[in-house]
Amino acid sequence: MHAHIDQDGESLHRWVKGVSTFWAHPEKGARLMRWDVEMADGSLREVLCWPEKPDWDTVAKIRGGNPILFPFAARTFHKGELGKWKAPSGTILPMAMHGYARQGEFELESAASDGFIARFIPSEEAKEAYPFEYNFYVHYRFFELALEVSLTLENTGNEPIPWSAGHHFYFNLPWHSSLERKHYRIELPKAKAFRQDPGGKLLAEKTFPQTDTFANPDLSDRIHTKLKKPEATFGPAGGEEDIKISWTDSEGNNPWHTLVTWTMDDDAPYYCIEPWMGPPNSPETNKGLHWVKPRESQNYKVRLELV
């Protein structure tokens, strides 16, 4: 069931699929806001964290839901200078952290009983930073205990376009009032882990656990890549009520697909599990950088499910 709801001057959409309810604002950053699940005892489990009174005038700063990161995830650099990148033409251009989609305007292309498709409308700032001819689409599909979100970049021009997009899911954690972060774990079949230094380089971590606790301060800001399988699972230490994340793209399971774990601090009501097409600063490192040929398109799809 899909409903269009005007709330506080904003055009919101709600989908009910069995025990799950999804809220989104397709025109503002194509932002998925909430995912709530009604439990057997009648209580409500908030899968995604969302503030009570979001400021839609500064949508990029809203800590909740799923901000879309496009054209590049996280920070880009050029020779150590933050907020710059070298375009294929050789021109040095500006680039905002996480790009321009999360704070950008979208046109709602369609809204159906199982989801929506929205198309990015680049601002003048976005056009200056990413001067290509393209269409960028966000497509959500909702299920009773899962969701799928596809990012599609369609090259409508005559030159190859680089991109390395991603997601910034704010998961409510802990989601039991009687538990703490130390009672939750994440399982990552990873082969490599990195951190980004102040100049944009990737620094390899020599040791890291395959199963980690959310109470470990080293988990935050860790970049996991070259995973043995394109998936991760997290939840209570006992293994019940797990959330599984899996992903793929039209090129297959690229070895540089990345999962970043991050939280603001120990007291934040959320922990972010962020699937990206590649590590940060991909235009400079060329790791996880994807290219869309003229008149072609690429797709990156992520699935969340309760298992």
Secondary structure, DSSP 8 states (H G I E B T S, - for coil): -EEEEEETTEEEEEEEETTEEEEEETTBTTEEEEEEEE-TTS-EEESB---SS--GGGGGG--SSB-EEBSB-S--EETTEETEEE-TTS-EEE--TTBSSTTSEEEEEEEETTEEEEEEE--HHHHHHS---EEEEEEEEE-SSEEEEEEEEEE-SSS-EEEB-EE-EEEE---STT--GGGEEEE---SEEEEE-TTS-EEE-S---SEEETT-GGGTTEEEES-SSSEEEEEETTS-S-EEEEEEETTB--TT-EEEEE-S-TT-SEEEEEEESS-TTHHHH-SS-EEE-TT-EEEEEEEEEE-
